[in-house]
């Protein structure tokens, strides 16, 4: 960029800027192919000449020329690539500095583009928001793309949906806008609306494998697993190497209790992406539910090797070791889960339960109180405290108070009472001095409280 020389008069200075702007524009025009804008947008020499032209034009009249610069900035960013707008940003920054313009477009564009690489949503949102609010973008394709960009970075889901709707209003066949609107509705938990949007995206683009995968996820959240499988299978038919869809298929089959099929799909996904810690973790869960504890431990270990900070994998590995009766490893795994995530109420619940089975009631009670500290209301923690005090004091009074606190936290009273009966057997309470008749008396007392 031309450096300012203070000895030149303002009039001569403006004349020099105009001369140079005209010169750069003539050079750039020679590279333009009118019938195909993208060809000359992709020409690096044209972009450099155009940026030099804008520098001089902005120095002459910033307000008059910033509009056309922003239009070219958007065209290059969307049609050529984010990396190629740097010369234009430099032109704005140097012109603003030379003209002593504060709070101009330079920082907005620079921070916005930088944030696209650094995943800093706020700066990207500011850039898209400012550009869209000018109403300077006239090309329908570019206008809808910029609205989708703003919607993508919006933290407010309703604002995001509004942006995607505006993009659809401009182009009703915008499959990307429908897809992103579906993602936004899914984030809100409105899976019916999400499915509706995904279907519209797929109607426009039948090979939209990502939308089919997302629709499968929405159906799985609705626990319509057959529909989810249908969607995932279509996505996989389009893209056989779609490891995310393969793993999602495994998850759905696991939820259906078809663990062999789940494991088969997890393995297919892992063959494509051997570094997918989530797939190993989910496959470990399938083996755990299937009762193949050694295989479950192997899968959790692989997940941890890839992601050493996966507290869930440590937690579930502890459960697998517990099923095998290797208690030293159980405590070690749960403790690692807690070290990674001190607010992991599941790990505290699990280690507390282990202490219950090992007759270490004081430590069990400490763990269950920690769970209540973390979650305020936790049906299992309150029930387990009742068990711990019952086994410790062999008297029902204190235990009953915790059972009474637990009971309202369960969605169904029957689940609570079934859990009580199951825990009596699992903790072998009768062997530990709690007569079955006395325990049945506690159950009767609790049932009276809800009758």
C-alpha positions as CSV (number, residue, x, y, z in Angstrom):
1,X,0.0,0.0,0.0
2,X,1.1,3.5,-0.8
3,X,2.7,5.3,2.2
4,X,1.4,8.8,3.0
5,X,3.9,11.6,2.6
6,X,2.9,14.6,4.7
7,X,4.6,17.2,2.4
8,X,2.1,16.4,-0.3
9,X,-0.9,18.7,-0.2
10,X,-4.4,17.3,0.5
11,X,-5.5,18.2,-3.1
12,X,-2.5,16.6,-4.7
13,X,-2.8,13.6,-2.4
14,X,-6.4,13.0,-3.4
15,X,-5.5,13.4,-7.1
16,X,-2.7,10.9,-6.7
17,X,-5.1,8.4,-5.0
18,X,-7.6,8.9,-7.9
19,X,-4.9,8.4,-10.6
20,X,-3.7,5.2,-8.9
21,X,-7.3,3.9,-8.3
22,X,-8.0,4.4,-12.0
23,X,-4.8,2.7,-13.0
24,X,-5.4,-0.4,-10.8
25,X,-9.0,-0.6,-12.0
26,X,-8.0,-0.6,-15.7
27,X,-5.5,-3.3,-15.0
28,X,-8.1,-5.4,-13.1
29,X,-10.8,-4.9,-15.8
30,X,-8.5,-6.5,-18.4
31,X,-8.6,-9.7,-16.3
32,X,-12.4,-9.8,-16.0
33,X,-14.5,-12.2,-18.0
34,X,-18.0,-10.6,-17.8
35,X,-19.9,-13.8,-18.5
36,X,-18.2,-15.8,-15.8
37,X,-17.6,-13.9,-12.6
38,X,-16.1,-16.8,-10.8
39,X,-13.2,-17.1,-13.3
40,X,-11.9,-13.6,-12.6
41,X,-12.7,-13.8,-8.9
42,X,-10.4,-16.9,-8.8
43,X,-7.6,-14.9,-10.5
44,X,-5.0,-14.0,-7.8
45,X,-3.7,-11.1,-9.9
46,X,-7.2,-9.7,-10.3
47,X,-7.8,-9.8,-6.5
48,X,-4.5,-8.0,-5.8
49,X,-5.2,-5.3,-8.3
50,X,-8.7,-4.9,-7.0
51,X,-7.5,-4.6,-3.4
52,X,-5.1,-1.9,-4.4
53,X,-7.9,-0.1,-6.3
54,X,-10.1,-0.2,-3.2
55,X,-7.3,1.1,-0.9
56,X,-7.1,4.3,-3.0
57,X,-10.9,4.7,-3.4
58,X,-11.4,4.3,0.4
59,X,-8.8,7.0,1.0
60,X,-10.8,9.3,-1.3
61,X,-14.3,8.6,0.0
62,X,-14.6,5.8,2.5
63,X,-18.4,5.9,2.9
64,X,-19.0,5.9,-0.9
65,X,-16.8,2.9,-1.7
66,X,-17.0,0.6,1.4
67,X,-20.2,-0.9,0.1
68,X,-18.7,-2.3,-3.2
69,X,-15.7,-3.5,-1.3
70,X,-17.9,-5.5,1.1
71,X,-19.8,-6.9,-1.9
72,X,-16.5,-8.2,-3.5
73,X,-15.4,-9.4,-0.1
74,X,-18.5,-11.6,0.2
75,X,-18.2,-12.8,-3.4
76,X,-14.5,-13.9,-2.9
77,X,-15.1,-15.4,0.5
78,X,-18.1,-17.5,-0.7
79,X,-17.0,-18.4,-4.2
80,X,-13.2,-18.7,-3.9
81,X,-12.3,-19.2,-0.2
82,X,-11.9,-17.5,3.2
83,X,-8.1,-17.4,2.7
84,X,-8.3,-15.2,-0.4
85,X,-10.0,-12.2,1.2
86,X,-6.8,-11.1,3.1
87,X,-5.7,-8.5,0.5
88,X,-9.1,-6.8,0.7
89,X,-9.0,-6.7,4.5
90,X,-5.5,-5.2,4.3
91,X,-6.8,-2.5,2.0
92,X,-9.6,-1.6,4.5
93,X,-7.2,-1.6,7.5
94,X,-4.6,0.6,5.8
95,X,-7.2,3.0,4.4
96,X,-8.8,3.4,7.8
97,X,-5.4,4.0,9.4
98,X,-4.4,6.5,6.9
99,X,-7.8,8.3,7.0
100,X,-7.9,8.1,10.8
101,X,-11.2,6.2,10.8
102,X,-12.1,4.6,14.1
103,X,-14.4,1.6,14.6
104,X,-14.5,0.9,10.9
105,X,-14.8,-2.4,8.9
106,X,-11.2,-3.4,9.2
107,X,-11.3,-5.0,12.6
108,X,-14.8,-6.5,12.0
109,X,-13.6,-8.3,8.9
110,X,-10.2,-9.2,10.3
111,X,-11.5,-10.6,13.6
112,X,-14.4,-12.3,11.7
113,X,-12.1,-14.2,9.3
114,X,-9.6,-15.1,12.0
115,X,-12.4,-16.5,14.1
116,X,-13.5,-18.9,11.3
117,X,-10.1,-20.6,11.7
118,X,-10.0,-20.3,15.5
119,X,-13.6,-21.3,16.2
120,X,-14.4,-18.1,18.1
121,X,-18.1,-17.8,17.4
122,X,-18.6,-14.3,18.7
123,X,-16.3,-12.5,16.2
124,X,-17.6,-14.6,13.3
125,X,-21.2,-13.7,14.3
126,X,-20.4,-10.0,14.6
127,X,-19.0,-10.1,11.0
128,X,-22.0,-11.9,9.5
129,X,-24.4,-9.8,11.5
130,X,-22.8,-6.5,10.4
131,X,-22.7,-7.5,6.7
132,X,-26.3,-8.8,6.7
133,X,-27.6,-5.7,8.5
134,X,-26.2,-3.5,5.7
135,X,-28.5,-5.0,3.1
136,X,-25.7,-4.4,0.6
137,X,-25.5,-8.0,-0.7
138,X,-27.8,-8.1,-3.7
139,X,-26.9,-11.5,-5.2
140,X,-29.6,-14.0,-3.9
141,X,-27.1,-16.9,-3.7
142,X,-24.6,-14.8,-1.7
143,X,-27.3,-13.2,0.5
144,X,-28.8,-16.6,1.5
145,X,-25.3,-18.0,2.2
146,X,-24.5,-15.1,4.5
147,X,-27.7,-15.6,6.4
148,X,-26.9,-19.2,6.8
149,X,-23.4,-18.2,8.1
150,X,-25.0,-15.9,10.7
151,X,-27.5,-18.6,11.7
152,X,-24.7,-21.1,12.1
153,X,-22.9,-18.9,14.6
154,X,-25.9,-17.7,16.5
155,X,-26.0,-18.8,20.1
156,X,-29.6,-18.0,20.4
157,X,-31.5,-20.8,18.7
158,X,-34.5,-18.8,17.8
159,X,-32.4,-16.2,16.1
160,X,-30.6,-18.9,14.2
161,X,-33.9,-20.3,13.0
162,X,-35.0,-16.8,11.9
163,X,-31.8,-16.5,9.8
164,X,-32.3,-19.9,8.1
165,X,-35.9,-19.0,7.4
166,X,-34.8,-15.8,5.7
167,X,-32.4,-17.8,3.6
168,X,-35.2,-20.1,2.6
169,X,-37.4,-17.2,1.8
170,X,-34.8,-16.0,-0.7
171,X,-34.2,-19.5,-2.1
172,X,-36.9,-22.1,-1.3
173,X,-34.7,-24.8,-2.7
174,X,-31.9,-24.2,-0.2
175,X,-31.2,-27.6,1.2
176,X,-28.4,-26.4,3.4
177,X,-30.7,-23.8,5.1
178,X,-33.4,-26.5,5.7
179,X,-30.7,-28.8,7.2
180,X,-29.3,-26.2,9.5
181,X,-32.8,-25.2,10.6
182,X,-33.4,-28.9,11.4
183,X,-30.2,-28.9,13.5
184,X,-31.5,-25.9,15.4
185,X,-34.9,-27.5,16.1
186,X,-33.1,-30.6,17.3
187,X,-31.0,-28.5,19.7
188,X,-34.4,-27.2,21.1
189,X,-35.6,-30.7,21.5
190,X,-38.3,-30.2,18.9
191,X,-37.5,-33.4,17.0
192,X,-40.8,-33.4,15.0
193,X,-39.9,-30.0,13.5
194,X,-36.3,-31.1,13.0
195,X,-37.5,-34.2,11.0
196,X,-39.8,-32.0,8.9
197,X,-36.8,-29.7,8.0
198,X,-34.5,-32.6,7.3
199,X,-37.1,-34.2,5.0
200,X,-37.4,-30.9,3.0
201,X,-33.6,-30.8,2.7
202,X,-33.6,-34.4,1.4
203,X,-36.5,-33.8,-1.0
204,X,-34.3,-31.1,-2.6
205,X,-31.2,-33.2,-2.4
206,X,-31.9,-36.9,-2.2
207,X,-28.2,-37.7,-1.8
208,X,-27.8,-35.5,1.3
209,X,-26.3,-38.2,3.5
210,X,-25.6,-35.8,6.4
211,X,-29.3,-34.7,6.6
212,X,-30.3,-38.4,6.5
213,X,-27.9,-39.1,9.4
214,X,-29.3,-36.1,11.3
215,X,-32.9,-37.3,10.7
216,X,-31.9,-40.7,12.0
217,X,-30.6,-39.0,15.2
218,X,-33.9,-37.1,15.6
219,X,-35.9,-40.4,15.3
220,X,-33.6,-42.1,17.8
221,X,-34.2,-39.3,20.3
222,X,-37.9,-40.0,19.8
223,X,-37.1,-43.7,20.4
224,X,-38.5,-44.5,17.0
225,X,-35.5,-46.8,16.4
226,X,-36.9,-48.5,13.3
227,X,-37.2,-45.2,11.5
228,X,-33.8,-44.2,12.8
229,X,-32.3,-47.4,11.3
230,X,-34.0,-46.7,8.0
231,X,-32.5,-43.2,7.8
232,X,-29.0,-44.3,8.8
233,X,-29.1,-47.1,6.3
234,X,-30.0,-44.7,3.5
235,X,-27.1,-42.5,4.5
236,X,-24.7,-45.5,4.5
237,X,-26.1,-46.6,1.0
238,X,-25.1,-43.1,-0.3
239,X,-21.8,-43.0,1.5
240,X,-20.5,-46.5,2.6
241,X,-17.6,-44.9,4.4
242,X,-19.8,-42.7,6.6
243,X,-18.4,-43.8,9.9
244,X,-20.6,-41.5,11.9
245,X,-23.7,-43.1,10.5
246,X,-22.3,-46.6,11.0
247,X,-21.6,-45.8,14.7
248,X,-25.1,-44.2,15.1
249,X,-26.6,-47.4,13.6
250,X,-24.6,-49.4,16.3
251,X,-26.0,-47.1,19.0
252,X,-29.6,-47.7,17.9
253,X,-29.2,-51.4,17.7
254,X,-27.7,-51.3,21.2
255,X,-30.7,-49.4,22.4
256,X,-33.0,-52.1,20.9
257,X,-31.0,-54.7,22.8
258,X,-29.6,-56.3,19.6
259,X,-26.0,-56.1,20.8
260,X,-24.4,-58.4,18.2
261,X,-25.7,-56.2,15.4
262,X,-24.6,-53.1,17.3
263,X,-21.1,-54.4,17.7
264,X,-21.0,-55.3,14.0
265,X,-21.7,-51.7,13.1
266,X,-19.3,-50.2,15.6
267,X,-16.5,-52.4,14.1
268,X,-17.4,-51.2,10.6
269,X,-17.1,-47.6,11.8
270,X,-13.8,-48.3,13.5
271,X,-12.4,-49.9,10.4
272,X,-13.0,-46.6,8.6
273,X,-11.9,-44.4,11.5
274,X,-9.6,-46.3,14.0
275,X,-9.2,-43.1,16.1
276,X,-12.9,-42.7,17.0
277,X,-12.9,-42.9,20.8
278,X,-16.7,-42.6,20.9
279,X,-17.1,-45.7,18.8
280,X,-14.9,-47.7,21.1
281,X,-16.7,-46.3,24.1
282,X,-20.1,-47.2,22.7
283,X,-18.9,-50.7,21.7
284,X,-17.7,-51.2,25.2
285,X,-21.2,-50.3,26.4
286,X,-22.6,-52.9,24.1
287,X,-20.3,-55.6,25.4
288,X,-21.0,-54.5,29.0
289,X,-24.8,-54.9,28.4
290,X,-24.1,-58.2,26.7
291,X,-22.2,-59.4,29.8
292,X,-18.9,-59.8,27.9
293,X,-16.9,-57.8,30.5
294,X,-13.3,-58.5,29.3
295,X,-14.2,-57.3,25.8
296,X,-15.9,-54.2,27.3
297,X,-12.8,-53.4,29.3
298,X,-10.7,-53.7,26.1
299,X,-12.9,-51.3,24.3
300,X,-12.9,-48.8,27.1
301,X,-9.1,-49.0,27.3
302,X,-8.9,-48.2,23.6
303,X,-11.2,-45.2,24.0
304,X,-9.0,-44.0,26.9
305,X,-5.8,-44.5,24.8
306,X,-7.3,-42.2,22.2
307,X,-8.9,-39.8,24.7
308,X,-7.2,-40.0,28.1
309,X,-9.7,-37.5,29.6
310,X,-12.8,-39.6,28.9
311,X,-14.2,-39.9,32.4
312,X,-17.2,-41.9,31.1
313,X,-14.9,-44.6,29.8
314,X,-13.1,-44.9,33.2
315,X,-16.5,-44.9,34.9
316,X,-17.9,-47.7,32.8
317,X,-14.6,-49.7,32.9
318,X,-15.0,-49.6,36.7
319,X,-18.4,-51.1,36.3
320,X,-17.1,-53.8,34.1
321,X,-14.3,-54.6,36.6
322,X,-17.0,-54.6,39.3
323,X,-19.0,-57.3,37.5
324,X,-15.8,-59.3,37.3
325,X,-15.2,-58.8,41.1
326,X,-11.8,-57.1,40.6
327,X,-12.4,-54.4,43.2
328,X,-9.0,-52.9,43.3
329,X,-9.4,-52.0,39.6
330,X,-12.9,-50.8,40.2
331,X,-11.8,-48.2,42.8
332,X,-8.9,-47.2,40.6
333,X,-11.1,-46.6,37.5
334,X,-13.8,-44.7,39.4
335,X,-11.2,-42.5,41.1
336,X,-9.6,-41.7,37.7
337,X,-13.1,-40.7,36.5
338,X,-13.5,-38.4,39.5
339,X,-9.9,-36.9,39.0
340,X,-10.9,-36.0,35.4
341,X,-14.3,-34.7,36.3
342,X,-14.7,-33.9,40.0
343,X,-18.4,-33.3,39.4
344,X,-19.1,-36.8,38.0
345,X,-22.0,-37.8,40.1
346,X,-22.2,-41.2,38.3
347,X,-18.6,-42.1,39.5
348,X,-19.4,-41.1,43.1
349,X,-22.7,-43.1,42.9
350,X,-20.8,-46.2,41.6
351,X,-17.9,-46.0,44.0
352,X,-20.4,-45.4,46.9
353,X,-22.3,-48.5,45.8
354,X,-19.1,-50.5,45.7
355,X,-18.3,-49.4,49.3
356,X,-21.8,-50.5,50.3
357,X,-21.1,-54.0,48.9
358,X,-17.7,-54.1,50.7
359,X,-19.3,-53.1,54.0
360,X,-17.4,-49.8,54.1
361,X,-20.5,-47.8,55.1
362,X,-18.8,-44.6,56.2
363,X,-17.1,-44.2,52.8
364,X,-20.4,-45.1,51.1
365,X,-22.3,-42.5,53.0
366,X,-19.6,-39.9,52.2
367,X,-19.9,-40.7,48.4
368,X,-23.7,-40.5,48.4
369,X,-23.7,-37.2,50.2
370,X,-21.3,-35.9,47.6
371,X,-23.8,-37.0,44.9
372,X,-26.5,-35.0,46.6
373,X,-24.2,-32.0,46.8
374,X,-23.6,-32.2,43.1
375,X,-27.1,-32.9,41.9
376,X,-29.3,-31.6,44.7
377,X,-31.9,-34.2,44.0
378,X,-30.8,-37.7,43.1
379,X,-33.3,-40.6,43.5
380,X,-30.6,-43.3,43.7
381,X,-28.3,-41.3,46.1
382,X,-31.2,-40.8,48.6
383,X,-32.2,-44.4,48.4
384,X,-28.7,-45.6,48.8
385,X,-28.2,-43.4,51.9
386,X,-31.3,-45.2,53.3
387,X,-29.6,-48.5,52.6
388,X,-26.3,-47.4,54.1
389,X,-28.0,-46.1,57.3
390,X,-30.1,-49.3,57.6
391,X,-27.1,-51.5,57.3
392,X,-25.0,-49.4,59.6
393,X,-27.5,-48.9,62.5
394,X,-29.8,-51.9,61.9
395,X,-32.7,-49.5,62.7
396,X,-35.3,-48.3,60.2
397,X,-35.8,-44.7,61.6
398,X,-33.0,-42.9,59.8
399,X,-33.2,-45.1,56.8
400,X,-36.9,-44.4,56.4
401,X,-36.3,-40.6,56.3
402,X,-34.0,-41.1,53.3
403,X,-36.3,-43.5,51.6
404,X,-39.1,-41.0,52.0
405,X,-36.9,-38.3,50.4
406,X,-36.1,-40.7,47.5
407,X,-39.6,-41.9,46.7
408,X,-41.0,-38.6,45.2
409,X,-37.9,-38.3,43.0
410,X,-38.8,-41.4,41.0
411,X,-41.0,-41.0,37.9
412,X,-43.0,-44.1,38.8
413,X,-43.5,-45.4,42.4
414,X,-43.4,-49.0,41.1
415,X,-39.8,-48.3,39.9
416,X,-38.8,-47.2,43.3
417,X,-40.3,-50.3,45.0
418,X,-38.8,-52.7,42.4
419,X,-35.5,-51.0,43.0
420,X,-35.8,-51.5,46.8
421,X,-36.5,-55.2,46.3
422,X,-33.7,-55.6,43.9
423,X,-31.2,-53.8,46.1
424,X,-32.2,-55.9,49.1
425,X,-31.1,-59.0,47.2
426,X,-28.1,-57.5,45.5
427,X,-26.7,-56.1,48.8
428,X,-27.5,-59.4,50.5
429,X,-29.1,-57.5,53.4
430,X,-30.4,-60.6,55.1
431,X,-26.9,-62.0,55.4
432,X,-25.9,-58.6,57.0
433,X,-28.5,-58.7,59.7
434,X,-31.6,-57.1,58.1
435,X,-34.5,-59.6,58.3
436,X,-36.8,-59.8,55.3
437,X,-39.8,-59.2,57.5
438,X,-38.3,-56.0,58.8
439,X,-37.5,-54.8,55.3
440,X,-41.1,-55.7,54.2
441,X,-42.3,-53.6,57.1
442,X,-40.4,-50.6,55.7
443,X,-41.9,-51.2,52.3
444,X,-45.4,-51.2,53.7
445,X,-44.7,-48.0,55.6
446,X,-43.5,-46.3,52.5
447,X,-46.5,-47.5,50.5
448,X,-48.8,-46.0,53.1
449,X,-47.2,-42.6,52.6
450,X,-48.4,-42.5,48.9
451,X,-51.8,-44.2,49.4
